[in-house]
């Protein structure tokens, strides 16, 4: 008789680990129940079960039942009293004598109303602070609380209760008490921002709807009808899950009508400044005022501040200019947010405003979209960083794309530069033979660009496609009034020299 054979699959491989997790959690629940008053025993045991319900089995298997019980009880006791509408935060290093358990990591505990963006915002803040997140335990619980905020229990399914987010996060150990306190303050500020964004999410969208309606109501702003129609479509596109709204504020020139809408989201805080020290547009330098007063209806740029909500990237600033009775610009309505992955992954020919730039560039090039060069041109536009497409004007884009097209498959180093009109940064696209690209070369490139533009590297993004050329976008943060005039051809030669291999030098010799 043949022996029976059981195939090992990922599902069957998990069974022993899951069984061990179940056993350890059961032991931890029993220990937790035995350590509290008899009246609290059922709740303590249930808390332990809920706490570890979604924790990977491998993370549970590494710990003793006593530490498992201690960690769950610690968070339960910490969250035992909390006022709804207020986040509660603790950052500490647990000790067996004081806390009943120990950990090799610093522990962050948070009890808060359940809302969007909590985990990614908190972990993003921890990572931005130079710490590593080792484990996130994040049960979502329905709780009952008294008028004083005291925890009464966990209502059964169907019963009324408050949905709360409890978090216990293990991070890089911090021994300095001042470091623990600073991390707690940073996280508190992040949670304030998260609450402001979540509470004002719908009001910000309603403002967007009102502005769309305003553009469709006479008198029309003094821009060409095709531009007006495209901006209306762009606002509709933003509302279609293409922008994570973080804030809104209206800025006006001195003497103009007061803002029609109150600040929302993170910009409801009067001390939150996007453009350093700006309260009204009249305080801007004259050349920046000239930029703001341009008659174009919409302006898209980057904030020089990183988001604290959702992800720690520089925020996108989308401004809609407001015109006076004589057709002059009297203010700007500014949305602050983050373009979503949909916006970055969609073909630019399907995105309002961008599709007009694509059409202009293709027509100006004189290339047939079905020709080899025409298809290459469209591919360049499709793969170009979205921020370049959104922020550069169509003539800047044409020059950039034409230069990239001229490269084709030639394996040489090339540089394309775009300056921010407000002198906050310079965007540099560097193309380099793919086989030569590595971390050391990227670092040499960054040093050359920092020196050339008297700035500091803010971000870099590497793109390795099917081409023989790799592309690196360097964003160099600059200081207004201190950006030197730069010979781009000279800097490109410096980059090329930095990219020369030993064999290149030997051949030249």
C-alpha positions in Angstrom: 0.0 0.0 0.0 1.4 3.4 -1.0 2.1 5.9 1.8 -0.2 8.9 1.9 1.5 12.1 0.9 0.4 15.6 2.1 1.5 18.5 0.0 3.2 21.3 1.9 1.6 24.6 0.9 2.0 28.1 2.5 -1.3 27.4 4.2 -0.3 24.1 5.8 3.2 25.6 6.7 1.4 28.2 8.8 -0.5 25.7 10.8 2.1 25.0 13.5 3.0 28.7 13.9 -0.7 29.6 14.2 -1.2 26.7 16.7 1.7 28.0 18.8 0.3 31.5 18.7 -3.1 30.3 19.9 -1.4 28.4 22.7 0.7 31.4 23.8 -2.1 33.9 23.7 -4.3 31.5 25.7 -1.6 31.3 28.4 -1.2 35.1 28.3 -4.9 35.6 28.7 -4.9 33.3 31.7 -2.0 35.2 33.3 -3.8 38.5 32.6 -7.0 37.3 34.2 -5.1 36.0 37.3 -3.4 39.4 37.8 -6.6 41.5 38.1 -9.6 41.5 40.3 -12.2 38.8 39.7 -14.7 41.3 38.4 -12.3 42.4 35.7 -11.1 39.0 34.7 -13.4 38.4 31.7 -12.5 41.8 30.3 -8.7 41.3 30.8 -8.8 38.0 29.0 -10.8 39.4 26.1 -8.5 42.4 25.8 -5.5 40.0 25.4 -7.4 38.1 22.7 -8.3 41.3 20.8 -4.9 42.7 21.2 -3.1 39.8 19.4 -5.9 38.9 17.0 -4.1 40.3 13.9 -0.5 40.1 15.1 1.6 37.8 12.9 2.2 34.4 14.5 6.0 34.8 14.2 6.0 38.0 16.3 4.0 36.3 19.0 6.1 33.1 19.0 9.2 35.0 20.0 7.8 36.2 23.4 6.9 34.6 26.7 3.3 34.4 27.9 4.2 36.8 30.7 5.5 39.5 28.4 2.6 39.0 26.1 0.2 39.5 29.0 2.1 42.5 30.3 2.1 44.3 26.9 -1.6 43.9 26.5 -2.4 44.9 30.1 -0.1 47.9 29.8 -2.1 49.3 26.8 -5.4 48.4 28.5 -4.5 50.3 31.7 -3.1 53.2 29.7 -6.4 53.5 27.7 -8.6 53.0 30.8 -9.5 56.7 30.9 -9.6 58.9 27.8 -11.8 61.8 26.8 -13.4 61.2 23.3 -12.0 63.8 20.9 -8.5 63.7 22.5 -5.6 61.5 21.7 -3.6 60.0 24.6 0.1 59.2 24.0 2.8 57.6 26.1 6.4 56.8 25.1 8.4 54.7 27.6 10.8 51.9 28.2 8.8 49.2 30.1 10.4 47.7 33.2 9.3 44.5 34.9 9.1 46.0 38.4 7.1 49.0 37.4 5.2 47.8 34.3 5.1 44.0 34.7 6.9 43.3 31.4 10.0 44.3 29.5 11.0 44.9 25.9 14.3 45.5 24.1 12.5 48.4 22.3 11.0 51.7 23.3 7.3 51.5 23.3 4.8 54.0 21.9 1.2 53.7 23.1 -1.6 55.7 21.6 -5.4 55.6 22.4 -7.5 57.7 20.0 -10.8 57.9 18.2 -10.6 55.6 15.2 -10.0 57.7 12.0 -8.2 57.6 8.7 -4.4 58.1 8.3 -3.4 57.1 11.9 -1.0 54.3 11.3 0.8 55.7 8.3 1.0 59.2 9.8 2.4 57.9 13.1 4.9 55.4 11.6 5.9 58.1 9.1 6.7 60.5 11.9 8.7 57.9 13.8 10.7 57.0 10.7 11.3 60.7 9.9 12.8 61.0 13.4 15.5 58.5 12.5 13.9 55.6 14.4 13.0 52.2 13.0 9.5 50.7 13.6 9.9 47.1 14.7 6.2 46.1 15.3 2.8 47.8 15.1 0.0 46.3 17.1 -3.2 48.1 16.2 -6.5 46.7 17.5 -9.7 48.7 16.5 -12.1 48.3 19.4 -15.6 49.2 20.1 -15.7 50.5 23.7 -18.1 51.9 26.2 -17.0 54.9 28.3 -18.6 56.9 31.1 -19.0 60.6 31.2 -15.7 60.9 32.9 -14.0 59.0 30.1 -13.5 55.8 32.1 -13.5 52.6 30.2 -16.6 50.5 31.0 -16.1 47.5 28.7 -16.2 46.2 25.1 -19.9 46.1 23.9 -20.9 43.0 22.0 -21.7 43.2 18.3 -24.8 45.2 17.6 -24.6 47.2 20.8 -23.7 50.9 20.8 -20.1 52.0 21.5 -17.3 54.2 20.4 -14.8 53.0 17.8 -11.3 53.6 19.1 -7.8 53.0 17.7 -5.4 51.6 20.2 -1.8 51.3 19.1 1.3 49.8 20.7 4.4 50.4 18.5 7.9 49.0 19.2 10.6 51.4 17.9 14.4 51.8 18.2 15.3 52.0 21.8 15.8 55.5 23.2 17.5 55.7 26.6 17.5 59.5 27.0 14.3 60.8 28.8 14.4 64.0 26.8 14.4 61.9 23.6 11.3 60.0 24.8 9.6 63.3 25.6 10.4 64.9 22.2 9.0 61.9 20.4 5.8 62.1 22.4 5.5 65.8 21.5 6.2 65.1 17.8 3.5 62.4 17.7 1.0 64.6 19.5 1.5 67.3 16.9 1.0 64.8 14.1 -2.3 63.5 15.7 -3.6 67.1 15.9 -2.9 67.4 12.2 -4.6 64.1 11.4 -7.7 65.1 13.4 -7.9 68.5 11.6 -7.6 66.8 8.2 -10.2 64.1 8.9 -12.7 66.6 10.5 -12.4 69.0 7.6 -12.2 66.4 4.8 -15.7 67.0 3.6 -15.7 70.8 4.2 -12.6 71.0 1.9 -14.4 69.1 -0.8 -17.4 71.3 -0.4 -15.2 74.3 -1.0 -13.8 72.7 -4.1 -17.4 72.1 -5.3 -18.3 75.7 -4.6 -15.3 77.0 -6.6 -16.2 74.8 -9.5 -19.8 76.2 -9.4 -18.3 79.8 -9.2 -16.3 79.2 -12.3 -19.5 78.2 -14.1 -21.4 81.3 -13.0 -21.1 84.7 -14.8 -19.0 86.8 -14.8 -16.3 84.4 -16.0 -12.7 85.0 -15.0 -10.6 86.9 -17.6 -9.0 83.8 -19.2 -9.6 82.0 -22.5 -12.8 79.8 -22.6 -10.7 76.7 -23.3 -8.5 77.3 -20.2 -11.6 77.9 -18.1 -13.2 74.6 -19.2 -9.9 72.7 -18.6 -9.6 74.1 -15.1 -13.2 73.1 -14.3 -12.4 69.6 -15.5 -9.2 69.6 -13.4 -11.1 70.5 -10.3 -13.5 67.7 -10.9 -10.6 65.3 -11.5 -9.0 66.3 -8.2 -12.3 65.4 -6.4 -12.3 62.0 -8.0 -9.8 60.4 -5.6 -6.8 62.1 -7.1 -5.8 64.4 -4.3 -5.6 63.7 -0.5 -6.9 67.1 0.9 -4.8 68.3 3.8 -5.6 72.0 4.1 -7.2 75.0 2.5 -6.6 78.7 3.0 -7.4 81.8 1.0 -4.8 84.5 0.6 -5.6 88.1 -0.5 -3.7 91.2 -1.4 -4.0 94.1 1.0 -7.1 96.1 0.3 -8.9 93.3 -1.5 -12.1 91.7 -0.2 -11.8 89.5 2.8 -11.4 85.7 2.3 -14.8 84.1 1.5 -13.9 80.8 3.2 -12.4 80.0 6.6 -9.1 78.1 6.7 -9.5 74.3 6.9 -7.5 71.2 7.7 -3.9 71.8 8.8 -4.2 75.4 7.6 -6.9 76.2 10.2 -3.9 76.7 12.5 -3.0 80.4 12.0 0.6 79.7 12.8 0.9 77.1 10.1 2.8 79.0 7.3 3.3 77.6 3.8 5.4 80.5 2.6 7.6 81.6 5.5 5.9 84.3 7.5 3.1 84.9 4.9 -0.1 86.2 6.2 -1.4 88.1 3.2 -0.1 88.4 -0.4 1.1 92.0 0.1 3.9 90.8 2.4 5.4 88.8 -0.5 8.5 90.2 -2.3 7.7 92.2 -5.5 8.8 89.5 -7.9 6.8 86.8 -6.1 3.8 89.1 -6.2 4.3 89.4 -9.9 4.2 85.6 -10.2 1.0 85.4 -8.1 -0.6 88.1 -10.2 -0.1 86.3 -13.5 -3.5 86.0 -15.3 -3.4 82.2 -15.5 -6.3 80.7 -13.5 -4.5 77.9 -11.8 -1.0 77.4 -10.4 0.4 74.1 -9.2 3.6 73.9 -7.1 5.2 72.2 -4.2 5.1 73.4 -0.6 8.5 73.6 1.1 7.0 71.7 4.0 6.6 68.0 4.2 3.2 66.4 5.1 2.7 65.0 8.6 -0.5 63.2 7.5 -0.6 60.1 5.4 3.0 60.2 4.1 6.0 62.4 4.7 6.4 63.9 1.2 6.5 67.6 0.2 2.9 68.7 -0.2 1.3 69.7 -3.5 0.0 73.2 -3.5 -2.9 73.9 -5.9 -3.9 77.6 -6.2 -6.9 79.0 -7.9 -6.5 82.7 -8.6 -9.3 85.1 -7.6 -10.0 88.1 -9.8 -11.5 91.5 -9.1 -14.1 93.4 -11.0 -11.4 94.9 -13.3 -9.9 91.6 -14.1 -6.9 92.0 -11.7 -5.7 89.2 -9.4 -6.9 90.0 -5.9 -6.1 86.7 -4.1 -5.5 83.0 -4.4 -7.5 80.1 -3.0 -5.0 77.5 -2.0 -5.5 73.7 -1.5 -2.7 71.8 0.2 -2.5 68.1 -0.3 -0.9 65.0 -1.8 -1.6 63.7 -5.2 -2.7 60.1 -4.9 -1.2 57.1 -6.6 -4.0 57.3 -9.2 -2.7 60.7 -10.2 0.9 59.4 -10.6 0.0 56.2 -12.5 -2.6 57.5 -15.0 -1.6 58.4 -18.5 -1.0 62.2 -18.7 -3.2 62.3 -21.8 -6.1 61.4 -19.6 -5.5 64.1 -17.0 -6.9 67.6 -17.4 -4.3 70.4 -17.8 -1.6 67.7 -18.6 -3.4 66.5 -21.7 -3.3 70.1 -23.1 0.4 70.2 -22.5 0.9 66.8 -24.2 -1.2 67.9 -27.2 0.8 71.1 -27.5 4.2 69.4 -27.4 3.2 66.7 -29.9 1.8 69.3 -32.3 4.8 71.6 -31.9 7.2 68.7 -32.5 5.7 68.0 -35.9 6.0 64.3 -35.2 3.3 61.8 -36.1 2.2 59.9 -33.0 2.4 56.6 -35.0 6.1 57.2 -36.1 9.1 55.8 -34.2 10.1 59.2 -32.9 6.4 60.1 -32.2 6.0 57.0 -30.1 9.3 57.8 -28.3 8.1 61.3 -27.5 4.8 60.0 -26.0 6.7 57.5 -24.0 8.9 60.2 -22.6 5.9 62.3 -21.6 4.2 59.2 -20.0 7.2 58.4 -17.9 8.4 61.9 -17.0 8.0 62.7 -13.3 4.5 63.9 -12.7 5.7 66.8 -10.7 7.5 68.1 -13.8 4.4 67.7 -15.9 2.2 69.5 -13.4 4.6 72.3 -12.5 6.5 73.2 -15.7 4.9 75.3 -18.3 4.4 73.9 -21.7 7.4 75.7 -23.3 9.7 74.5 -20.5 8.4 71.0 -21.1 8.8 71.1 -24.8 12.5 72.1 -24.4 13.1 69.3 -21.8 11.3 66.6 -23.7 13.0 67.5 -27.0 16.4 67.3 -25.3 15.5 63.9 -23.9 14.3 62.7 -27.2 17.6 63.7 -28.8 19.4 61.4 -26.4 17.4 58.4 -27.6 19.7 55.4 -26.8 22.9 57.3 -26.8 24.8 56.3 -23.7 26.0 59.7 -22.3 25.3 61.7 -19.2 22.8 64.6 -19.7 21.3 67.2 -17.4 17.9 69.0 -17.5 17.2 71.7 -15.0 13.9 73.4 -13.9 14.0 76.3 -11.4 11.1 76.9 -9.0 9.9 80.5 -9.7 9.8 81.2 -6.0 13.5 80.0 -5.7 12.7 77.3 -3.1 14.2 74.5 -5.1 15.8 73.4 -8.3 14.7 70.1 -10.0 17.5 68.4 -11.9 16.9 65.4 -14.2 20.1 63.5 -14.8 20.3 60.7 -17.4 23.2 58.3 -17.1 24.1 55.0 -18.8 22.3 52.4 -16.8 25.3 50.0 -16.4 27.3 52.8 -14.7 24.7 53.9 -12.2 25.2 53.0 -8.6 24.9 54.6 -5.2 28.4 56.1 -5.2 27.8 57.8 -8.5 24.5 59.2 -7.4 26.2 60.7 -4.3 28.9 62.3 -6.5 26.2 63.8 -8.7 24.3 65.1 -5.7 27.4 66.8 -4.3 28.1 68.5 -7.7 24.5 69.8 -8.0 24.5 71.0 -4.3 27.6 73.0 -5.0 26.4 74.4 -8.3 23.1 75.7 -7.0 24.3 76.5 -3.4 21.7 74.3 -1.9 21.1 71.0 -0.2 19.7 67.7 -1.5 16.1 67.4 -0.4 14.9 64.3 -2.4 16.0 62.0 -5.1 14.0 59.6 -7.3 15.5 56.9 -9.5 13.8 55.5 -12.5 15.2 52.3 -14.2 13.0 51.4 -17.2 13.7 49.5 -20.3 16.0 52.1 -21.7 19.8 51.8 -21.6 19.7 55.1 -19.7 18.8 55.4 -16.0 17.1 58.7 -14.8 17.6 60.3 -11.5 15.6 63.3 -10.3 17.5 65.4 -7.8 15.5 68.1 -5.9 17.9 70.6 -4.5 16.5 72.9 -1.8 17.7 76.5 -2.3 17.5 79.7 -0.4 15.7 82.6 -1.9 18.0 85.3 -3.2 21.0 83.1 -2.9 20.6 80.9 -6.0 23.6 81.5 -8.3 23.5 81.9 -12.1 24.5 78.4 -13.3 26.0 77.4 -16.6 24.1 74.2 -17.2 26.4 72.9 -19.9 29.4 73.3 -17.5 27.6 71.4 -14.7 26.7 68.7 -17.2 30.4 68.3 -18.1 31.2 68.0 -14.4 28.6 65.3 -14.1 30.0 63.5 -17.2 33.5 63.7 -15.7 32.3 62.2 -12.4 30.7 59.4 -14.4 33.8 58.4 -16.3 35.0 55.0 -15.6 38.7 53.9 -15.3 38.4 52.3 -18.8 37.1 55.7 -20.2 40.1 57.5 -18.7 42.5 54.8 -20.0 41.0 55.0 -23.5 41.3 58.8 -23.4 45.0 58.6 -22.3 
